[in-house]
Amino acid sequence: MIGDRPGLALAYSGQIANVRIKKAMAQHGLKPPHGHVLLLLSEQGATSQQSLAETLGVDPSVLVAVLNDLEGDELAVRRRDPADRRRHIVEISARGKQLVADVQAALAVVEATLFADLDADEIATLHRLLARVSTSPDDAACTED
C-alpha cells in the first residue's frame, strides 16, 4: 500500500517543501542555489571559494556562476587571499546580510506552515531522523537545477 511507503511520503512532502521554499526565495529575487550560498556565507563568514564548493558539493564552475550573479547584485564579495594570491575569499556583503535576514524570516513562515501539526520535540526528532536518511551530494537530484 502506498501509505506504508515512507520513501514515497518523504518524496511527496519534499516536493511540497521544495516548491514552497523556491517561492519564498523567489519573493526575494533569489533562486535556491543563490539563497543556499548566501545562507552558508551568513552562517560561516568569509571562506575560501574552494571550501565553499566542497561544502556545497558542487563543481567549482557552478559555484563561479552563482558567485558572479551574487557579486553582480552586490550580495557577496570575492577578493584574493592575501596569504595565497591564487585563492579567492568569498564573503557576504552588508546588503546580502539584510537579504538573508529577510529570507530567514520567509523560511520560518514556510517551516511553521509545514510543521504546524508537530510540536518542538517532534520537529527535533524529525530533524534527527532526516539527518540519518542515506543520501549523498553525488545523488543526481542534488545536482539538478
Backbone as JSON Lines, residues from 0, in Angstrom:
{"i":0,"aa":"M","n":[0.84,-1.18,0.0],"ca":[0.0,0.0,0.0],"c":[0.89,1.25,0.0]}
{"i":1,"aa":"I","n":[0.5,2.26,-0.75],"ca":[1.3,3.48,-0.9],"c":[1.52,4.17,0.44]}
{"i":2,"aa":"G","n":[0.5,4.18,1.3],"ca":[0.61,4.84,2.6],"c":[1.65,4.22,3.51]}
{"i":3,"aa":"D","n":[2.07,3.0,3.19],"ca":[3.07,2.31,4.0],"c":[4.49,2.53,3.5]}
{"i":4,"aa":"R","n":[4.67,3.36,2.49],"ca":[5.98,3.59,1.89],"c":[6.55,4.91,2.39]}
{"i":5,"aa":"P","n":[7.44,4.88,3.39],"ca":[7.98,6.15,3.91],"c":[8.78,6.93,2.87]}
{"i":6,"aa":"G","n":[9.4,6.24,1.92],"ca":[10.14,6.95,0.88],"c":[9.22,7.79,0.01]}
{"i":7,"aa":"L","n":[8.05,7.22,-0.32],"ca":[7.09,7.98,-1.13],"c":[6.52,9.15,-0.34]}
{"i":8,"aa":"A","n":[6.25,8.92,0.94],"ca":[5.74,10.01,1.78],"c":[6.77,11.13,1.88]}
{"i":9,"aa":"L","n":[8.04,10.74,2.05],"ca":[9.12,11.73,2.14],"c":[9.27,12.48,0.82]}
{"i":10,"aa":"A","n":[9.19,11.75,-0.29],"ca":[9.31,12.39,-1.61],"c":[8.18,13.39,-1.83]}
{"i":11,"aa":"Y","n":[6.96,13.0,-1.51],"ca":[5.81,13.89,-1.7],"c":[5.94,15.13,-0.81]}
{"i":12,"aa":"S","n":[6.25,14.92,0.45],"ca":[6.41,16.06,1.36],"c":[7.58,16.94,0.93]}
{"i":13,"aa":"G","n":[8.64,16.3,0.45],"ca":[9.8,17.04,-0.02],"c":[9.5,17.91,-1.22]}
{"i":14,"aa":"Q","n":[8.67,17.39,-2.13],"ca":[8.29,18.19,-3.3],"c":[7.51,19.42,-2.88]}
{"i":15,"aa":"I","n":[6.59,19.23,-1.94],"ca":[5.8,20.37,-1.46],"c":[6.71,21.39,-0.76]}
{"i":16,"aa":"A","n":[7.59,20.89,0.11],"ca":[8.52,21.79,0.81],"c":[9.4,22.52,-0.2]}
{"i":17,"aa":"N","n":[9.9,21.81,-1.2],"ca":[10.77,22.41,-2.21],"c":[10.07,23.55,-2.95]}
{"i":18,"aa":"V","n":[8.84,23.33,-3.37],"ca":[8.08,24.36,-4.08],"c":[7.88,25.58,-3.18]}
{"i":19,"aa":"R","n":[7.51,25.35,-1.93],"ca":[7.28,26.47,-1.01],"c":[8.56,27.26,-0.75]}
{"i":20,"aa":"I","n":[9.66,26.55,-0.6],"ca":[10.95,27.23,-0.35],"c":[11.37,28.02,-1.59]}
{"i":21,"aa":"K","n":[11.22,27.42,-2.78],"ca":[11.55,28.15,-4.02],"c":[10.74,29.44,-4.12]}
{"i":22,"aa":"K","n":[9.44,29.34,-3.8],"ca":[8.58,30.53,-3.87],"c":[9.02,31.59,-2.86]}
{"i":23,"aa":"A","n":[9.36,31.15,-1.65],"ca":[9.81,32.1,-0.62],"c":[11.08,32.82,-1.05]}
{"i":24,"aa":"M","n":[12.01,32.07,-1.65],"ca":[13.25,32.69,-2.12],"c":[13.0,33.59,-3.32]}
{"i":25,"aa":"A","n":[12.14,33.14,-4.21],"ca":[11.83,33.95,-5.41],"c":[11.21,35.28,-5.03]}
{"i":26,"aa":"Q","n":[10.44,35.33,-3.94],"ca":[9.86,36.59,-3.49],"c":[10.95,37.6,-3.12]}
{"i":27,"aa":"H","n":[12.15,37.1,-2.87],"ca":[13.28,37.97,-2.53],"c":[14.3,38.02,-3.66]}
{"i":28,"aa":"G","n":[13.88,37.56,-4.85],"ca":[14.74,37.65,-6.02],"c":[15.83,36.61,-6.1]}
{"i":29,"aa":"L","n":[15.7,35.51,-5.35],"ca":[16.75,34.5,-5.32],"c":[16.28,33.17,-5.89]}
{"i":30,"aa":"K","n":[17.19,32.48,-6.55],"ca":[17.0,31.09,-6.91],"c":[17.6,30.28,-5.75]}
{"i":31,"aa":"P","n":[17.15,29.05,-5.55],"ca":[17.67,28.25,-4.42],"c":[19.19,28.16,-4.33]}
{"i":32,"aa":"P","n":[19.93,27.95,-5.43],"ca":[21.39,27.88,-5.26],"c":[21.99,29.18,-4.71]}
{"i":33,"aa":"H","n":[21.44,30.31,-5.15],"ca":[21.93,31.61,-4.69],"c":[21.59,31.79,-3.22]}
{"i":34,"aa":"G","n":[20.37,31.42,-2.85],"ca":[19.97,31.51,-1.46],"c":[20.8,30.62,-0.56]}
{"i":35,"aa":"H","n":[21.09,29.4,-1.05],"ca":[21.9,28.46,-0.27],"c":[23.29,29.03,0.0]}
{"i":36,"aa":"V","n":[23.9,29.59,-1.05],"ca":[25.23,30.18,-0.89],"c":[25.19,31.33,0.11]}
{"i":37,"aa":"L","n":[24.21,32.21,-0.01],"ca":[24.11,33.34,0.91],"c":[23.89,32.87,2.35]}
{"i":38,"aa":"L","n":[23.03,31.88,2.53],"ca":[22.79,31.35,3.87],"c":[24.06,30.76,4.47]}
{"i":39,"aa":"L","n":[24.83,30.03,3.65],"ca":[26.1,29.47,4.14],"c":[27.1,30.56,4.48]}
{"i":40,"aa":"L","n":[27.22,31.56,3.61],"ca":[28.15,32.65,3.89],"c":[27.75,33.4,5.16]}
{"i":41,"aa":"S","n":[26.47,33.57,5.36],"ca":[25.98,34.25,6.56],"c":[26.34,33.45,7.81]}
{"i":42,"aa":"E","n":[26.22,32.15,7.69],"ca":[26.49,31.26,8.83],"c":[27.98,31.09,9.09]}
{"i":43,"aa":"Q","n":[28.76,30.9,8.02],"ca":[30.18,30.57,8.16],"c":[31.11,31.78,8.18]}
{"i":44,"aa":"G","n":[30.66,32.89,7.63],"ca":[31.55,34.04,7.49],"c":[32.42,33.86,6.27]}
{"i":45,"aa":"A","n":[33.42,34.71,6.14],"ca":[34.31,34.67,4.98],"c":[34.94,33.29,4.87]}
{"i":46,"aa":"T","n":[34.96,32.77,3.66],"ca":[35.5,31.43,3.43],"c":[36.12,31.36,2.04]}
{"i":47,"aa":"S","n":[37.0,30.41,1.84],"ca":[37.61,30.29,0.52],"c":[36.58,29.75,-0.47]}
{"i":48,"aa":"Q","n":[36.74,30.15,-1.7],"ca":[35.83,29.71,-2.76],"c":[35.88,28.19,-2.89]}
{"i":49,"aa":"Q","n":[37.06,27.61,-2.76],"ca":[37.23,26.16,-2.86],"c":[36.5,25.46,-1.72]}
{"i":50,"aa":"S","n":[36.63,25.97,-0.51],"ca":[35.96,25.39,0.64],"c":[34.44,25.47,0.48]}
{"i":51,"aa":"L","n":[33.98,26.57,-0.06],"ca":[32.55,26.76,-0.29],"c":[32.03,25.73,-1.29]}
{"i":52,"aa":"A","n":[32.77,25.5,-2.38],"ca":[32.38,24.5,-3.38],"c":[32.33,23.11,-2.75]}
{"i":53,"aa":"E","n":[33.3,22.8,-1.91],"ca":[33.33,21.49,-1.24],"c":[32.16,21.34,-0.28]}
{"i":54,"aa":"T","n":[31.86,22.36,0.49],"ca":[30.74,22.32,1.43],"c":[29.43,22.11,0.7]}
{"i":55,"aa":"L","n":[29.26,22.8,-0.42],"ca":[28.03,22.69,-1.21],"c":[27.98,21.41,-2.03]}
{"i":56,"aa":"G","n":[29.15,20.8,-2.27],"ca":[29.2,19.6,-3.09],"c":[28.9,19.87,-4.55]}
{"i":57,"aa":"V","n":[29.35,21.05,-5.03],"ca":[29.11,21.42,-6.43],"c":[30.43,21.59,-7.17]}
{"i":58,"aa":"D","n":[30.35,21.47,-8.48],"ca":[31.51,21.71,-9.31],"c":[31.9,23.19,-9.17]}
{"i":59,"aa":"P","n":[33.19,23.49,-9.08],"ca":[33.62,24.88,-8.94],"c":[33.06,25.81,-10.01]}
{"i":60,"aa":"S","n":[32.88,25.33,-11.23],"ca":[32.35,26.19,-12.29],"c":[30.9,26.58,-12.01]}
{"i":61,"aa":"V","n":[30.15,25.7,-11.38],"ca":[28.76,26.02,-11.0],"c":[28.77,27.11,-9.94]}
{"i":62,"aa":"L","n":[29.66,26.99,-8.97],"ca":[29.76,27.99,-7.91],"c":[30.19,29.34,-8.49]}
{"i":63,"aa":"V","n":[31.11,29.33,-9.43],"ca":[31.56,30.59,-10.04],"c":[30.38,31.33,-10.66]}
{"i":64,"aa":"A","n":[29.52,30.61,-11.35],"ca":[28.35,31.25,-11.98],"c":[27.43,31.86,-10.92]}
{"i":65,"aa":"V","n":[27.21,31.14,-9.83],"ca":[26.36,31.66,-8.75],"c":[27.02,32.89,-8.12]}
{"i":66,"aa":"L","n":[28.32,32.8,-7.85],"ca":[29.03,33.93,-7.24],"c":[29.06,35.14,-8.15]}
{"i":67,"aa":"N","n":[29.18,34.92,-9.45],"ca":[29.13,36.04,-10.4],"c":[27.8,36.78,-10.27]}
{"i":68,"aa":"D","n":[26.71,36.02,-10.19],"ca":[25.39,36.63,-10.02],"c":[25.3,37.39,-8.7]}
{"i":69,"aa":"L","n":[25.77,36.76,-7.62],"ca":[25.69,37.4,-6.3],"c":[26.53,38.66,-6.24]}
{"i":70,"aa":"E","n":[27.7,38.62,-6.86],"ca":[28.55,39.83,-6.91],"c":[27.88,40.91,-7.75]}
{"i":71,"aa":"G","n":[27.3,40.51,-8.87],"ca":[26.62,41.47,-9.74],"c":[25.47,42.17,-9.03]}
{"i":72,"aa":"D","n":[24.83,41.47,-8.11],"ca":[23.73,42.04,-7.33],"c":[24.21,42.66,-6.01]}
{"i":73,"aa":"E","n":[25.53,42.71,-5.83],"ca":[26.17,43.29,-4.64],"c":[25.73,42.6,-3.35]}
{"i":74,"aa":"L","n":[25.56,41.26,-3.44],"ca":[25.16,40.47,-2.27],"c":[26.34,39.72,-1.67]}
{"i":75,"aa":"A","n":[27.42,39.59,-2.44],"ca":[28.64,38.92,-1.97],"c":[29.84,39.58,-2.62]}
{"i":76,"aa":"V","n":[31.0,39.36,-2.01],"ca":[32.24,39.95,-2.49],"c":[33.31,38.85,-2.52]}
{"i":77,"aa":"R","n":[34.07,38.82,-3.62],"ca":[35.23,37.93,-3.72],"c":[36.48,38.78,-3.74]}
{"i":78,"aa":"R","n":[37.47,38.32,-3.03],"ca":[38.76,39.02,-3.04],"c":[39.88,37.99,-2.97]}
{"i":79,"aa":"R","n":[41.03,38.38,-3.42],"ca":[42.19,37.49,-3.35],"c":[42.61,37.3,-1.9]}
{"i":80,"aa":"D","n":[43.02,36.1,-1.58],"ca":[43.53,35.8,-0.25],"c":[44.94,36.4,-0.16]}
{"i":81,"aa":"P","n":[45.17,37.32,0.77],"ca":[46.5,37.93,0.86],"c":[47.6,36.92,1.16]}
{"i":82,"aa":"A","n":[47.26,35.81,1.8],"ca":[48.25,34.79,2.13],"c":[48.55,33.88,0.94]}
{"i":83,"aa":"D","n":[47.63,33.8,-0.01],"ca":[47.82,32.96,-1.19],"c":[47.02,33.58,-2.33]}
{"i":84,"aa":"R","n":[47.68,34.33,-3.18],"ca":[47.02,35.1,-4.23],"c":[46.28,34.23,-5.24]}
{"i":85,"aa":"R","n":[46.5,32.91,-5.22],"ca":[45.78,32.02,-6.14],"c":[44.36,31.73,-5.64]}
{"i":86,"aa":"R","n":[44.12,31.96,-4.37],"ca":[42.82,31.64,-3.77],"c":[41.93,32.87,-3.67]}
{"i":87,"aa":"H","n":[40.63,32.64,-3.75],"ca":[39.65,33.7,-3.54],"c":[38.94,33.47,-2.21]}
{"i":88,"aa":"I","n":[38.73,34.55,-1.5],"ca":[37.93,34.53,-0.28],"c":[36.58,35.14,-0.64]}
{"i":89,"aa":"V","n":[35.52,34.47,-0.22],"ca":[34.17,34.94,-0.51],"c":[33.53,35.36,0.8]}
{"i":90,"aa":"E","n":[32.83,36.48,0.74],"ca":[32.14,36.94,1.94],"c":[30.84,37.64,1.57]}
{"i":91,"aa":"I","n":[29.9,37.55,2.46],"ca":[28.6,38.16,2.23],"c":[28.72,39.67,2.47]}
{"i":92,"aa":"S","n":[28.03,40.45,1.65],"ca":[28.05,41.9,1.8],"c":[26.99,42.34,2.82]}
{"i":93,"aa":"A","n":[27.01,43.61,3.19],"ca":[26.0,44.15,4.11],"c":[24.61,43.99,3.49]}
{"i":94,"aa":"R","n":[24.5,44.24,2.19],"ca":[23.22,44.08,1.5],"c":[22.79,42.61,1.52]}
{"i":95,"aa":"G","n":[23.76,41.71,1.35],"ca":[23.48,40.28,1.41],"c":[23.01,39.85,2.78]}
{"i":96,"aa":"K","n":[23.6,40.42,3.83],"ca":[23.18,40.09,5.21],"c":[21.73,40.5,5.45]}
{"i":97,"aa":"Q","n":[21.34,41.65,4.94],"ca":[19.96,42.1,5.11],"c":[19.01,41.17,4.36]}
{"i":98,"aa":"L","n":[19.41,40.79,3.15],"ca":[18.57,39.88,2.37],"c":[18.44,38.53,3.06]}
{"i":99,"aa":"V","n":[19.52,38.04,3.63],"ca":[19.47,36.76,4.36],"c":[18.49,36.86,5.53]}
{"i":100,"aa":"A","n":[18.49,37.97,6.22],"ca":[17.54,38.14,7.32],"c":[16.11,38.05,6.81]}
{"i":101,"aa":"D","n":[15.85,38.66,5.67],"ca":[14.51,38.6,5.07],"c":[14.17,37.18,4.63]}
{"i":102,"aa":"V","n":[15.14,36.49,4.02],"ca":[14.92,35.11,3.57],"c":[14.7,34.19,4.77]}
{"i":103,"aa":"Q","n":[15.48,34.39,5.82],"ca":[15.31,33.57,7.04],"c":[13.9,33.72,7.58]}
{"i":104,"aa":"A","n":[13.38,34.94,7.58],"ca":[12.02,35.17,8.06],"c":[11.01,34.46,7.16]}
{"i":105,"aa":"A","n":[11.22,34.52,5.85],"ca":[10.32,33.85,4.91],"c":[10.38,32.34,5.08]}
{"i":106,"aa":"L","n":[11.58,31.8,5.29],"ca":[11.72,30.36,5.51],"c":[11.08,29.93,6.82]}
{"i":107,"aa":"A","n":[11.14,30.78,7.82],"ca":[10.49,30.46,9.1],"c":[8.98,30.33,8.91]}
{"i":108,"aa":"V","n":[8.41,31.17,8.08],"ca":[6.96,31.08,7.8],"c":[6.65,29.78,7.08]}
{"i":109,"aa":"V","n":[7.48,29.43,6.08],"ca":[7.28,28.17,5.35],"c":[7.35,26.99,6.32]}
{"i":110,"aa":"E","n":[8.37,26.98,7.17],"ca":[8.54,25.86,8.1],"c":[7.41,25.82,9.13]}
{"i":111,"aa":"A","n":[6.96,26.97,9.58],"ca":[5.85,27.0,10.54],"c":[4.6,26.37,9.93]}
{"i":112,"aa":"T","n":[4.39,26.65,8.66],"ca":[3.23,26.08,7.96],"c":[3.41,24.58,7.75]}
{"i":113,"aa":"L","n":[4.6,24.18,7.29],"ca":[4.86,22.77,7.04],"c":[4.73,21.92,8.31]}
{"i":114,"aa":"F","n":[5.21,22.45,9.41],"ca":[5.28,21.67,10.65],"c":[4.25,22.1,11.68]}
{"i":115,"aa":"A","n":[3.19,22.72,11.22],"ca":[2.16,23.25,12.13],"c":[1.57,22.18,13.05]}
{"i":116,"aa":"D","n":[1.5,20.94,12.58],"ca":[0.89,19.88,13.38],"c":[1.9,19.12,14.24]}
{"i":117,"aa":"L","n":[3.14,19.6,14.27],"ca":[4.18,18.95,15.08],"c":[4.59,19.86,16.23]}
{"i":118,"aa":"D","n":[4.89,19.25,17.37],"ca":[5.42,20.06,18.47],"c":[6.95,20.13,18.35]}
{"i":119,"aa":"A","n":[7.58,20.89,19.22],"ca":[9.03,21.11,19.13],"c":[9.81,19.8,19.24]}
{"i":120,"aa":"D","n":[9.39,18.9,20.11],"ca":[10.08,17.62,20.25],"c":[9.96,16.78,18.98]}
{"i":121,"aa":"E","n":[8.78,16.79,18.37],"ca":[8.58,16.03,17.14],"c":[9.41,16.62,16.0]}
{"i":122,"aa":"I","n":[9.51,17.92,15.94],"ca":[10.34,18.56,14.91],"c":[11.8,18.18,15.12]}
{"i":123,"aa":"A","n":[12.26,18.19,16.35],"ca":[13.64,17.81,16.65],"c":[13.88,16.34,16.27]}
{"i":124,"aa":"T","n":[12.93,15.48,16.56],"ca":[13.05,14.07,16.19],"c":[13.08,13.91,14.68]}
{"i":125,"aa":"L","n":[12.21,14.61,13.99],"ca":[12.19,14.57,12.52],"c":[13.54,15.0,11.97]}
{"i":126,"aa":"H","n":[14.08,16.06,12.5],"ca":[15.38,16.57,12.05],"c":[16.47,15.52,12.26]}
{"i":127,"aa":"R","n":[16.49,14.89,13.42],"ca":[17.49,13.84,13.68],"c":[17.32,12.67,12.72]}
{"i":128,"aa":"L","n":[16.09,12.26,12.47],"ca":[15.84,11.13,11.57],"c":[16.23,11.47,10.13]}
{"i":129,"aa":"L","n":[15.9,12.66,9.69],"ca":[16.25,13.05,8.32],"c":[17.77,13.09,8.13]}
{"i":130,"aa":"A","n":[18.49,13.47,9.17],"ca":[19.95,13.52,9.1],"c":[20.53,12.11,8.91]}
{"i":131,"aa":"R","n":[19.77,11.11,9.28],"ca":[20.25,9.72,9.17],"c":[19.8,9.03,7.89]}
{"i":132,"aa":"V","n":[18.93,9.67,7.1],"ca":[18.5,9.08,5.84],"c":[19.71,9.02,4.91]}
{"i":133,"aa":"S","n":[19.91,7.89,4.28],"ca":[21.1,7.66,3.46],"c":[20.99,8.36,2.11]}
{"i":134,"aa":"T","n":[21.64,9.52,2.01],"ca":[21.73,10.27,0.77],"c":[23.15,10.78,0.61]}
{"i":135,"aa":"S","n":[23.43,11.3,-0.55],"ca":[24.77,11.81,-0.84],"c":[24.66,13.01,-1.77]}
{"i":136,"aa":"P","n":[25.56,14.0,-1.63],"ca":[25.56,15.12,-2.56],"c":[25.8,14.68,-4.01]}
{"i":137,"aa":"D","n":[26.33,13.47,-4.19],"ca":[26.57,12.96,-5.54],"c":[25.3,12.41,-6.19]}
{"i":138,"aa":"D","n":[24.21,12.28,-5.4],"ca":[22.96,11.8,-5.98],"c":[22.5,12.77,-7.05]}
{"i":139,"aa":"A","n":[21.95,12.23,-8.13],"ca":[21.56,13.05,-9.3],"c":[20.64,14.2,-8.93]}
{"i":140,"aa":"A","n":[19.7,13.99,-8.02],"ca":[18.73,15.04,-7.66],"c":[19.43,16.24,-7.02]}
{"i":141,"aa":"C","n":[20.58,16.02,-6.41],"ca":[21.29,17.12,-5.74],"c":[21.97,18.04,-6.75]}
{"i":142,"aa":"T","n":[22.13,17.59,-7.97],"ca":[22.83,18.4,-8.95],"c":[21.89,18.99,-9.99]}
{"i":143,"aa":"E","n":[20.58,18.67,-9.88],"ca":[19.61,19.23,-10.81],"c":[19.3,20.65,-10.41]}
{"i":144,"aa":"D","n":[18.91,21.48,-11.38],"ca":[18.56,22.87,-11.1],"c":[17.16,22.98,-10.57]}
